[in-house]
Amino acid sequence: MKPTSYAVAVGSLAPGAFDAVIDVRSPAEYAEDHVPGALSCPVLDDEERARVGTLYKQVSPFQARKLGAALVARNIARHLETAFAGMERGWRPLVYCWRGGKRSGAMAHVLREVGWQAKTLAGGYKAYRRHVVERLSALPRGLTFRVIHGATGSGKSRLLRALAAAGAQALDLEALAAHRGSVLGELPGRPQPSQKWFESQLLARLAGFDAARPVYIEGESRKIGQLQVPEALIESMRAAECLQLDAGTDTRVALLMDEYRHFFADRAALDAQLDCLAGLHGQAVVGEWKALAARGAWDELVARLLVEHYDPAYRRSALRNFARLAQAMTLRVSSPAEETFAALARTLST
């Protein structure tokens, strides 16, 4: 779609280019994915959009447009009286819908009539989505990654947080994916985002990095829970310099006890996750793990999971997937204390 005088290309979505980005699609469309930071101001909600679509197919396009116009007008009026009520005269919003057509055009027209400098996104969300896919296939190749490795429980995520606090560039894929990347990796009360929203957040983070400085990242597999890591990022990570965390069993157990504490209060959820490992370890071993959970022997359970499941899986995959891991610098994690990771971060970021 060729931009008009009131439409801008997706490449104009630079920080500070607009005072606000307004997503006028339905709440369900917004929930699946949107431009990071965009405000949801639907001109048709989910039920209204379905009504208009049904009328279009079953009665006539004219009747659908007439109903849609009335609904859109009412919703735009509501946004003017609420979300936009405090905006000053010089406000510069960018408005988008699915294809950059009628919904965003209607909203932007009214906003310009008020006196605001409203523009629309040429091609709408579809153009934005193509932009995300294209950039994620290229941007990681221009960054220098330093990949943090270590057996499960060695504190990789904690080191990433400490590095970010120390001013280093750190990318926590597991935080973006709302999953710790293991069979017990689900986070309580935090469902994983859609694949598209994961990628939108990932691009926003990658685009904010300085290519002249290293980016610290954990050595992940191709999937984190149900989400796929973009191929260009996987390839860049696997060719990158590696760091290896070395932590004793007591430290690893303590760190995992803290991270997986929610499972202790939900035995049914824990048993269900352990059942997923029966194909690898057999029902007898899984039964022993469940028995430890049943009597509250949490330290022993975590230690056995490390030795019997996590460590063998890590050894099988790490050297096979990360060619430079054999030459990695080793960092000793002496305790689970936050200061231990802060000290490591200061060492790496200076």
C-alpha positions as MATLAB code, in Angstrom:
seq = 'MKPTSYAVAVGSLAPGAFDAVIDVRSPAEYAEDHVPGALSCPVLDDEERARVGTLYKQVSPFQARKLGAALVARNIARHLETAFAGMERGWRPLVYCWRGGKRSGAMAHVLREVGWQAKTLAGGYKAYRRHVVERLSALPRGLTFRVIHGATGSGKSRLLRALAAAGAQALDLEALAAHRGSVLGELPGRPQPSQKWFESQLLARLAGFDAARPVYIEGESRKIGQLQVPEALIESMRAAECLQLDAGTDTRVALLMDEYRHFFADRAALDAQLDCLAGLHGQAVVGEWKALAARGAWDELVARLLVEHYDPAYRRSALRNFARLAQAMTLRVSSPAEETFAALARTLST';
ca = [
       0.000    0.000    0.000;
       1.491    3.345   -1.080;
       1.443    5.874    1.793;
      -0.819    8.888    1.353;
      -0.073   12.291    2.847;
      -1.725   11.085    6.039;
      -0.209    7.591    6.040;
       3.307    6.628    7.064;
       5.352    3.516    6.363;
       6.077    0.970    9.066;
       9.708    2.076    9.156;
       8.521    5.316   10.766;
       7.748    3.488   14.018;
      10.875    4.879   15.631;
      10.862    5.908   19.308;
       9.570    9.463   19.645;
       8.180    9.697   16.123;
       4.622    9.874   17.544;
       3.152   10.800   20.897;
       0.993    7.666   20.922;
       0.284    4.611   18.806;
      -3.426    3.742   18.715;
      -4.608    0.216   17.856;
      -8.257    0.391   16.763;
      -8.668   -3.347   16.076;
     -10.869   -5.521   18.269;
      -9.688   -6.571   21.750;
      -9.086  -10.158   20.540;
      -6.865   -8.949   17.696;
      -4.948   -6.714   20.087;
      -4.519   -9.527   22.620;
      -2.887  -11.800   20.056;
      -0.316   -9.208   19.028;
       0.155   -5.466   18.684;
       2.825   -2.840   18.289;
       4.621   -2.706   21.674;
       3.340    0.256   23.642;
       0.207    0.686   21.513;
      -2.977    1.755   23.279;
      -6.047   -0.398   22.594;
      -8.967    1.808   21.485;
     -11.185   -0.470   19.392;
     -13.696    1.088   17.044;
     -15.509   -2.290   17.002;
     -15.330   -4.730   19.896;
     -15.239   -8.496   19.295;
     -19.027   -8.949   19.360;
     -19.655   -5.893   17.172;
     -17.080   -7.013   14.621;
     -18.731  -10.437   14.435;
     -22.171   -8.834   13.967;
     -20.972   -6.646   11.111;
     -19.203   -9.562    9.441;
     -22.259  -11.793    9.681;
     -24.494   -9.067    8.252;
     -22.043   -8.544    5.372;
     -22.157  -12.226    4.412;
     -25.798  -13.041    5.111;
     -27.644   -9.821    4.166;
     -25.643   -7.252    2.189;
     -22.461   -5.190    2.261;
     -24.584   -2.013    2.371;
     -26.441   -3.056    5.537;
     -23.159   -4.116    7.126;
     -21.518   -0.773    6.346;
     -24.502    1.127    7.746;
     -24.413   -0.808   11.027;
     -20.636   -0.607   11.179;
     -20.633    3.156   10.674;
     -23.056    3.653   13.568;
     -21.043    1.415   15.882;
     -17.725    2.983   14.891;
     -19.084    6.496   15.415;
     -20.321    5.646   18.916;
     -17.044    4.015   19.895;
     -14.921    6.878   18.572;
     -17.077    9.302   20.563;
     -16.521    7.232   23.708;
     -12.731    7.299   23.189;
     -12.826   11.064   22.653;
     -14.602   11.471   25.981;
     -12.292    9.093   27.879;
      -8.886    8.004   26.561;
      -8.275   11.166   24.512;
      -9.992   13.699   26.762;
      -6.801   15.124   28.230;
      -4.744   15.375   25.038;
      -3.383   18.806   24.134;
      -3.695   20.496   20.740;
      -0.260   19.411   19.517;
      -0.862   15.690   20.167;
       0.527   13.464   17.351;
      -1.038    9.972   17.325;
      -0.424    7.155   14.841;
      -3.487    4.992   14.228;
      -3.560    1.495   12.761;
      -6.026   -1.319   12.081;
      -5.713   -4.663   10.277;
      -4.859   -3.423    6.756;
      -4.647    0.324    7.267;
      -8.121    0.819    5.837;
     -11.562    1.831    7.049;
     -11.250    1.397   10.827;
      -8.027    3.356   11.239;
      -9.101    5.816    8.542;
     -12.324    6.625   10.390;
     -10.560    7.192   13.698;
      -7.749    9.280   12.176;
     -10.227   11.424   10.219;
     -12.157   12.353   13.350;
      -8.951   13.062   15.279;
      -7.725   15.366   12.496;
     -11.088   17.146   12.474;
     -10.579   17.860   16.168;
      -7.224   19.419   15.299;
      -4.752   16.686   16.212;
      -1.957   15.640   13.856;
      -3.207   12.074   13.377;
      -1.702    9.748   10.803;
      -2.334    6.117    9.864;
       0.062    3.223    9.368;
       0.257    2.277    5.710;
      -0.726   -1.375    5.374;
      -1.809   -1.534    9.012;
      -0.983   -4.431   11.289;
      -0.287   -6.726    8.317;
       2.557   -4.456    7.202;
       3.843   -4.278   10.766;
       3.811   -8.080   11.044;
       5.799   -8.443    7.799;
       8.274   -5.919    9.198;
       8.724   -7.982   12.386;
       9.382  -11.200   10.465;
      11.839   -9.520    8.093;
      13.762   -7.733   10.849;
      14.021  -10.854   13.018;
      15.593  -12.689   10.099;
      18.354  -10.081    9.817;
      18.850   -8.077   13.014;
      20.377  -10.848   15.220;
      23.174  -11.357   12.694;
      24.404   -7.828   13.292;
      24.764   -8.238   17.078;
      27.569   -9.795   19.125;
      26.230  -12.279   21.656;
      27.910  -13.763   24.716;
      26.002  -16.918   25.606;
      25.671  -17.977   29.238;
      25.655  -21.724   29.847;
      25.462  -23.913   32.906;
      23.579  -26.891   34.226;
      20.006  -26.382   35.412;
      19.953  -24.404   38.646;
      23.313  -22.692   38.152;
      21.698  -19.248   38.080;
      21.785  -18.226   34.422;
      18.622  -16.124   34.646;
      19.830  -14.490   37.864;
      23.094  -13.546   36.214;
      21.200  -12.010   33.289;
      19.164   -9.881   35.696;
      22.317   -8.851   37.543;
      24.016   -7.937   34.259;
      21.062   -5.758   33.264;
      21.156   -4.062   36.682;
      24.885   -3.419   36.196;
      24.240   -1.635   32.902;
      25.169   -4.440   30.521;
      23.016   -5.433   27.559;
      21.076   -8.570   28.522;
      18.311  -10.423   26.709;
      16.209  -12.764   28.864;
      14.294  -14.927   26.397;
      12.643  -16.938   29.168;
      11.190  -13.771   30.693;
       9.772  -12.748   27.302;
       8.399  -16.259   26.771;
       6.976  -16.534   30.333;
       8.551  -19.979   30.666;
      11.775  -21.356   32.137;
      12.317  -23.727   29.251;
      12.044  -27.024   31.146;
       9.373  -29.575   32.029;
       8.736  -27.597   35.242;
       9.133  -24.293   33.454;
       5.565  -22.952   33.536;
       5.206  -19.761   35.565;
       2.280  -19.505   38.009;
      -0.438  -17.175   36.775;
       1.514  -16.277   33.637;
       0.389  -18.059   30.476;
       2.811  -17.891   27.592;
       2.186  -15.111   25.073;
       1.226  -15.835   21.494;
       4.093  -16.525   19.105;
       3.453  -13.192   17.384;
       3.494  -11.166   20.619;
       6.673  -12.954   21.725;
       8.304  -11.918   18.443;
       7.070   -8.333   18.721;
       8.591   -7.993   22.184;
      11.780   -9.701   21.029;
      12.226   -7.318   18.100;
      11.654   -4.320   20.357;
      14.424   -5.535   22.675;
      16.862   -6.400   19.881;
      16.300   -3.082   18.101;
      17.205   -1.217   21.282;
      20.653   -2.760   21.620;
      23.909   -1.023   20.686;
      25.628   -3.202   18.074;
      29.030   -2.028   19.326;
      28.489   -3.710   22.715;
      27.968   -7.414   23.515;
      24.532   -8.795   24.338;
      24.395  -11.414   27.099;
      21.874  -14.196   26.538;
      21.191  -17.663   27.942;
      21.926  -20.664   25.750;
      18.402  -21.744   24.813;
      16.998  -24.505   22.666;
      14.874  -23.806   19.606;
      11.691  -23.860   21.691;
      10.904  -22.266   25.037;
       7.760  -23.967   26.212;
       5.448  -23.736   23.197;
       7.239  -20.788   21.575;
       9.738  -20.961   18.729;
      12.932  -18.890   18.866;
      13.589  -17.227   15.471;
      16.117  -19.125   13.374;
      18.478  -16.183   12.839;
      18.767  -15.702   16.593;
      19.404  -19.424   17.169;
      22.158  -19.419   14.544;
      23.780  -16.293   15.988;
      23.684  -17.710   19.524;
      25.186  -21.037   18.491;
      28.116  -19.357   16.757;
      28.807  -16.975   19.657;
      31.368  -16.835   22.455;
      30.276  -18.832   25.510;
      30.508  -18.446   29.295;
      30.032  -21.394   31.650;
      28.557  -21.129   35.156;
      29.783  -23.713   37.642;
      27.714  -24.149   40.816;
      27.746  -26.844   43.465;
      24.768  -29.109   44.060;
      23.729  -27.320   47.259;
      23.683  -23.959   45.487;
      21.723  -25.352   42.543;
      19.157  -26.989   44.814;
      18.711  -23.745   46.747;
      18.199  -21.741   43.551;
      15.685  -24.212   42.128;
      13.830  -24.456   45.435;
      13.230  -20.724   45.152;
      12.230  -20.792   41.457;
       9.903  -23.810   41.686;
       8.348  -23.039   45.057;
       4.891  -22.683   43.517;
       4.851  -26.396   42.704;
       5.180  -27.239   46.393;
       1.727  -25.749   46.987;
       0.140  -27.513   44.001;
       0.926  -31.192   44.166;
      -1.517  -32.072   41.386;
       0.256  -29.750   38.956;
       3.651  -31.126   39.962;
       2.527  -34.742   39.547;
       1.112  -33.915   36.112;
       4.428  -32.427   35.022;
       6.410  -35.347   36.412;
       4.148  -37.733   34.488;
       5.457  -36.108   31.300;
       8.850  -37.651   32.077;
       7.610  -41.243   32.379;
       8.522  -41.972   28.770;
      12.152  -41.060   29.453;
      12.633  -42.481   32.937;
       9.887  -45.052   33.428;
       6.905  -45.162   35.762;
       8.931  -46.603   38.652;
      11.368  -43.666   38.812;
       8.584  -41.107   38.382;
       6.723  -42.880   41.196;
       9.746  -42.434   43.462;
       9.858  -38.732   42.651;
       6.159  -38.376   43.422;
       6.655  -40.190   46.740;
       9.333  -37.661   47.718;
       6.914  -34.844   46.891;
       4.146  -36.525   48.868;
       6.184  -36.503   52.052;
       7.593  -32.997   51.457;
      11.186  -34.095   50.826;
      11.692  -31.186   48.465;
      15.477  -30.872   48.680;
      15.908  -34.556   47.932;
      13.415  -34.418   45.068;
      15.146  -31.444   43.440;
      18.573  -33.051   43.844;
      17.351  -36.267   42.212;
      15.734  -34.382   39.340;
      19.022  -32.589   38.735;
      21.143  -35.760   38.737;
      18.709  -38.084   36.986;
      16.980  -35.819   34.470;
      18.344  -32.313   33.985;
      22.100  -32.940   34.009;
      22.085  -35.771   31.447;
      19.814  -33.722   29.171;
      22.122  -30.710   29.459;
      25.228  -32.769   28.667;
      23.573  -34.278   25.603;
      22.509  -30.985   24.078;
      24.989  -28.275   25.079;
      28.187  -29.350   23.329;
      26.248  -30.626   20.323;
      24.538  -27.273   19.732;
      27.152  -24.730   20.851;
      30.447  -25.264   19.058;
      32.436  -22.794   21.183;
      31.321  -24.114   24.569;
      34.468  -26.254   24.921;
      36.525  -23.019   25.007;
      34.182  -21.186   27.386;
      35.450  -19.157   30.325;
      34.183  -20.715   33.574;
      32.612  -18.552   36.272;
      32.266  -20.035   39.748;
      28.909  -19.498   41.487;
      29.874  -19.797   45.139;
      26.414  -19.305   46.673;
      22.792  -18.550   45.790;
      23.064  -15.040   47.272;
      22.148  -12.087   45.071;
      25.506  -10.476   45.831;
      27.274  -13.451   44.253;
      25.592  -12.721   40.938;
      26.038   -8.967   41.313;
      29.781   -9.519   41.735;
      29.937  -11.760   38.654;
      28.006   -9.149   36.683;
      30.397   -6.395   37.738;
      33.321   -8.539   36.620;
      31.810   -9.162   33.197;
      30.545   -5.640   32.555;
      33.782   -3.803   33.361;
];
